[in-house]
Amino acid sequence: MIVLKDILYKVAIESVKGSTAVDIKKIHFDSRLISAQDVFVAIKGETADGHAFIEAAVANGANVVVCEELPSEVIPEVSYIQVKDCREALAVMASNYYDNPSANLKLIGVTGTNGKTTVTSLLYQMFKTLGYKVGLISTVVIKVDDKDYPTKLTTPDSLTINSYLKEMNEVGVEFCFMEVSSHGIAQHRTLGLNFEGGVFTNLSQDHLDYHKTFAKYRDVKKRFFDQLSKKGFALTNVDDKNGNYMLQNTKAKTFGYGVKNLTDYKVKILEKSFSGLKLNINGTEVWSRFIGDFNAYNLLAVYAVADLLEVKDIENLQNLSQLKPVEGRYQHHMSSTGIHVIVDYAHTPDALQNVLQTTNDIRSRSEELITVVGCGGDRDTTKRPLMGKIAGNLSTKVILTSDNPRTEDPDSIIKDIEKGVEPQDVSKTLSITSRQQAIKTACILAQQRDIILIAGKGHETYQEINGIRSDFDDLKIVKELLDQLNK
């Protein structure tokens, strides 16, 4: 049994009503999960306030309530811990509850708009190849060494993070690579974790529905580096205009990586094709299976982190050349009819521009570049016309369609995207609400050697419409359609 006072260590407490010497079983922030002797943390969310469920939590058996505002009626048998911020308190309590598991392994956090999944997944892949037991917390999957768990959030809540880190401790994981989202930082999900190092990939417009302004979004990312300890390292992309800004107040040792500027870790792109990239990293040539300039940055970040974690250079470069591309990240498929298909998660203007520019750099211009793209519903609306403009400018044909409309009308989302398509690009742009029909149209339009780019969903194997998730895998569908058309 755990005593309440032990999990309150380092929590900023404003007042206590009741005893802190009581035994507790579990911590929850969902009153429906509470049972006898559990702690209920009243989180103020975007759609609901946990304070409204204190009474229900106590009725379900909670003997401790952590809250920002004390309820009007206090039950004598219940301990009430008043704090300034329940999310901060939850993060610290979660670490204490699971015996601070992040201190028992080397935890590396990767943040930025694009590249988080690729960098963390490749680091996991590399360190597994090197023979270590490794953990991964990413948008796509959570891995405890060889065991996989599904995930819905880029950065899970602090209880979930610490429970998986504890499991990693139990099986002897030495390194864990973790995506750190702006939502995760803003909501203190990573507070109290002991990071060995942090990586900044890049910054472009995203999540303004949540953060409201780009400056706030940028400063939330910076907060992650501000919180790193002097024992850790902070690695930044110096080619990004916000790269050095991230390091201004960090206590960690600082390092840079880039293509354009002189820095600690430098890469030159020597050759690029649909087969891969030939790179020169810090003076040594290496071939990789990855496509595109943005992947040169991702690979360099992986190399730099491995170097900072004291992997020998020859092992580092050898393993870098063996890394396999991440599912749904510039995933290339060649059909039996000679049509190139690229499936990518690009769901921001910057990411879409990167994948289109990469494709244009490789193609000879005699091929058509047919882009199928949409935008997610209930998310930042200001990026929609930007996506339309970029797709129109950099493609030979564009099909605007549904992504995950969620609770929004897909046709109204498409109209928002259409507003950004410039007059000279309107004639090459189609709008087809059904994503499957849009992909089918692209397949019908494509001839041998043409390129179909399907952007926005990448690794996702579902489409969400009005709260219902249905099976939908872009790569699987396009393969099936091309096979049918070839018969």
N, C-alpha and C positions, 0 to 999 in steps of 0.2 A: 504493500500500500504506500502511496505517496502522500506526504504532508503538504498542505497548501503553502505554508511559508517557504518551502524549498523551491516551488515553481515561481514564486514572486520575487526571487532574487534579481536585482537590477531593474525591476518594473518601477516606473515613476508613479508612485501611489499618492493620491491627494487626501484620501480619508479611508478609514476602515470601520465598519460596523459589524461586530461579531468577532469570532476568534480566527486566527490564522494557523492555529495548531490542529485544525480538523483534517481528517483523512479524505482524500479525493481519489476518484477512479479515472475518469476521462475528462478531456476538455472538448467542448463543442461550441460552435457559434450558430447552430441550427437547433432551435428549441425542440423540434420533432425527434431529434436523436438523443435527447437527454434521458438518462435513467438515474436510479438512486446513486447519490454521492458524486455526481458529475459537476463540473464547473461549466457555467453558461457565460459566454462572453457576448455582450450586446453590441454587435457591430452595426454602425449606421451605413447602410448600403445605398445604392442609387435608386432602388425601387421600394425598399422596405427598411424600417428602422428596428433593429433588434431589441431596443428598449420597450417596444410595444409587445414583446413576447416574453418578458421577464416573468410575468405571472404564470404563463403556460409552462415555462421551463421549471419553475419552482413546483408547480403541480405535478410535473413529470418526475420530480425527485432531486432536482438540483439543490445542493447544499451550499453552493458558492455562486454568487453573481458578480461578474466584473462589468462595470458600467461607467459611463461618463456622467450620467445624472441619476441620482438615487431615486427610486420609486417613492411615491407618496406614502405607501404602506410598506413597512419593513417587517419581515417575519423574524421573530427572535431566534429561531433555530437555524437561520440562514446567515452566512457571512457575506457581507456586501463590500466589495473592494472598488472604491471610486478612483478612476484614473482620468488623465487628460485626454488620452487617445486610445480607444480600445483596440485598434488595429496594431498599434505599436506594442501594447501590452500583450496581445495575443502572440505576436512574433517572438517576444522575449520568453513568454511562458512556454511556448511550443518548444523552443530550444532547451529550456531547463527540464521540461517534462521528459524529453527524449535523451537527456544527459549530454546535451551539446554535441551532437554527432558530427557536426561540420569541423570540429577541432581535431577529429581523429582521422581525417583524410585530407588530401589536397584538393580543395574546391576552387574551380576556375569559373568565373561568370563572364558571359559574353553578351554585350548589349549593343544596340544600334538599330536602325530601321530595317536594313536588309543584311542577309548573310549569317544571322545568328544560328539558324538551324544547320546550315552547311558547315560552319566552323566547329560547332560543338559536336556534330555527328562525325566529322572527319577526325577530330581529336580522339573521340571514343574509339573509332576504327583503328587509328594509329597506335594508341596505347594498348589496345587488345593485341595487336600484331606483335608489339614489343614484349608481350607476355605478362602484362599486369592485369589485375582485377580492376575493372573500370565501371563507373556509373555514368548515366546520361539522363539529364532532365531537359526535354526539348518539346517543341510544338508537336512533333510527330509521335514520340514515344518516350516513356520512362524506362530505362534499363538499369537493373541491379545486376551487374556483371552480365550473365547470359540470360537472365530472366526479363521478359518484356511485360510492361503494363500499359494499357491504353491511357491517353490523356486528352483533355479537352482544352486546357489553358496553356499558353506559352510558359507562364510561370505560375505554378499551382499556389494554393493558399499555404500559409506558413506551417500549419499542422501537417498537411500532406507532404510538404518538402522535408520537414524534419523526420517524419515517419519513414520515408524512403531512405533518407541519409542514415537513420538508425539501422535499417535493414542492411544497408551497404556496409556499415561497421561490422554487423554480425557475420557477414560472409567474407570479410577481409578486403573490401574495396580500398584501393590506395589513392585513386584519382577519380574525381567526378567533374564532368563538364556540364554547365548549366546555362540555358538561355535565361537572360534577365530582361523582362519586358518593361516598358515604361509604366504600364498598369501595376505590375508587380512592385516596382520601386515606389510609385506614388502611394500605394496601399500598404507599404511597409512589410510586404510578404517576405522580403529577404533580410529584414532587420535582425540583428543578432547572429547572423551566419558568419562564420570565420572564413573569409575568402583568401586563398593563397595569391590570387591574381584576378585582374579584370581586363577585358578586351573591349575596345570601342571599334566598331566596323565602319559606320557611316551614319549620316543623318539626313533625312529628307522628309517631305510632308507625309504624315500619317497620324491617325488617332486624334485629329483635331476636334472630333465630336466629343471626346473626353477631356482633352487638355485645353481646348478652346483657342490657344494661340501657339504658334511655333516656338516662341521664346519659352513658354512654360513647358512644352514638350522637351525642348533641349535641356532646360535646367533640371528637369526630373532625371534625365539620363545622367547628367553631371553629378547628381547627388550620390549615385552609386559609387563613383570614383572618390568623392569627398569622404565616403565612409570606409574606404579601404585602410588597412592598418599599415604602419611603417615597415612591417615585416614582409608585406606583399609587394606585388608589382602591378603597374598599370601600363598597358600596351595600347597605343592609339594609332589610328590611320592618319598620318600627317598630311595626306593629300586631301582629306576632307576639311573644309573650312572651319568645321567645329572641332576638329581633332585635338588641337592643342588647348582649346578652351576647356575640354573635359578634364585636363590635368592640372588646371590652375591652382586648386586647393587640396589636391590629394597629398596624403602623407606617404604614399607608397613610392617605391623606386619607379621611375618613368622611362619608357622606351617607345620608339616609334617604328612604323613600317610604312612602306609606300612604293609607288612606281615613279612618281615625278620628282620627288624631292630627296635630297641627301638625308639619310637617317640611319638608324641602327640596323634595320633589316630592309634590304632593297631588292627589288625584282625588275628584270627587263624581260619583255615579251619578245621572243625571237621568231616564233612561228605560231600561226593559229589556223585551225581547220576544224571540220566536224569530227575529226579523229582525236583532237586534243590540242594541248598547248606545249610548246617548247619554251622553257623559261631559263633565265640565268638568275639564280638566287645567291646573293652575296659572293658573286664571282664563280659559281659552279653551275654548269648546265644540267638541267633535269627535264625529263619528259613527263607529262601528266595526261590523264584521260579526260581532263576537264576542258570545257569549251568556254571561251569568253574572257574579256579583260577583268570583269568583276570576279571571276573565279581565280584569276592570278592574285588578286588581293586576298581572297579567302584562303588560298593555299599558303600564301606568305604569312598570314596570321597564324595558321596552324604550325608552320615551320618555326615561327618566332616563339610561340608558346612552348613548343617541345624543347627548343633551345633553352628557354628560361627555366624549364623544368629539368634541365641538365641531361637531355638526351644527346648522345654523341652525334656529331655532325654527319658522319657517314651513314649511321642508322637512320637519322632524321631524313636525309635526302633519299635514301633507298626506299624507305617506307612511304614518303611523299609520292614517289612515282607509282606506287602500287595502290594508292587510295582509289576507291570506287565512288562515282558520283552518287549524290543523295537523291532518293526518290522524290520526283516532283520538282526538282531544282534543275532547270535547263536539261530535262531528260530527253535524250535524242533517240528516235526510232526511225529506221529506214524501212519503208513498206516494200512488198514484193514488186510493186510497180515503179519503184525508184523515186517515190515521193518522201521527202524528209518531213518528219513530224517532231515538233518540240513542245513539250508540256512543261509549263513553269508556273510557280506560285505567284509570279509578279502581280501584286494587287495595289501597288503604289505607283504614282507617276514616275518616280526615279527608277524603280525596278523595271517597269515596262520599257522605259527608254533604254536602260542598260541591255535588256535582252534583245530588243529590236536593233539597236546599234551593233551589238555583237553579231547578230545574224547578218546584217547588211555588210559588216566587215568581211565576213566569210564568203558570202554568195558573190557570184560573178556579175550579177545584174541582168543576166539573161533569164533568170528564174523569177517566178512570181513569189512574193512573200505575202501570204494570206493570213491575216491576224483575226482570231476569234477572241473577243474580250468583253467582259462586263464589269460591274462593280457591285459589291455587297450591299445589302439593305441594312438599315438601322445603324449605319456607320457614317463617317465623315463624308458629307455631301460635296464639299468644296473641291475634292480631288476628281470628281467625275468628269467635268468638262476638260480638265487637264489630261486625263487618260484618253479622252476622245481626240484631242488635238495631237497628242503624241502618236497614237495609233494611226491617225490619218496621215501625218507627216512622214512616218517611217515605214509604211506598208504600201504594197501595190494594190491590195484589196483589203477591206476591213469588214468584219461582220460583228456588229454590236449585239449582245445577247444578255441573258440572265446569268448571274453568278450564284450567290446565295441571297435571294431577295428577302429572306426572313419574313418580317411582317409588312414590308413595303410592297407596293404594286410594282412588279418588274418593268412594266411599260413606262412608268414615270421615272424609274431609275435610268432606263435607256434614253429617255428624252433629255435627262440631265447630261448624259454623256454626249449626246448628239450636239448639244449647245457649243461644245468645244471644237467640233470638227470644222476646220476652216473651209471657206467657199470652194477653193480649188480641189478639195479632197472629198466633197459631198458625192460626186458622181461615182466614186469607187467604194462608197460605204453603203452597206445594207444593214437593216435592223430586223432581227428575227428573235422573237421572245423565247421560244423553246431552245434551250442550250443544245439538246440533241439534234434538233433540226438545223441549227446554226453550224454545228460540226459537220453534219451530213452535207450541207451546202458547200462548205469549204472543201470537202473531199471530192464533190462533183466538179468543182471549179479547177481543182489542182491537176496538173499534167506532170509527166515524168520530170524529175529534178526540181520541181517546185517545192516550196517550204510552207508548211502549215504550222503556225504558232498558236497554241491554245493557252491563254494566260488567265491567271487569277485564282485557280483552285489547286493546281499542283498535285500534292500528295493526297488531298482530300478524296474520299471515296463516297461522298454523299452530296446531296443538294438539299438545302433547307428552305422550305416554302411554307409560310404561315405556321411556323413552329413544328412542322413535320419534316423529319429527315428521311429522304429516299435514297436508295443506292444510286450513285452516279460517279463513275471513275472516268475522267477525261481520256486517259491513255487507253484503257480497255475499250471504250466506246469508239474511239477513232480507229483503232486497229480492226475492230469488228466491221465498221462501216467500209473501210478501204478493202477489206477482204471480200465483202458482199459485192461491192462495185466492180471488183476484179473478176468475178465469176462470169 
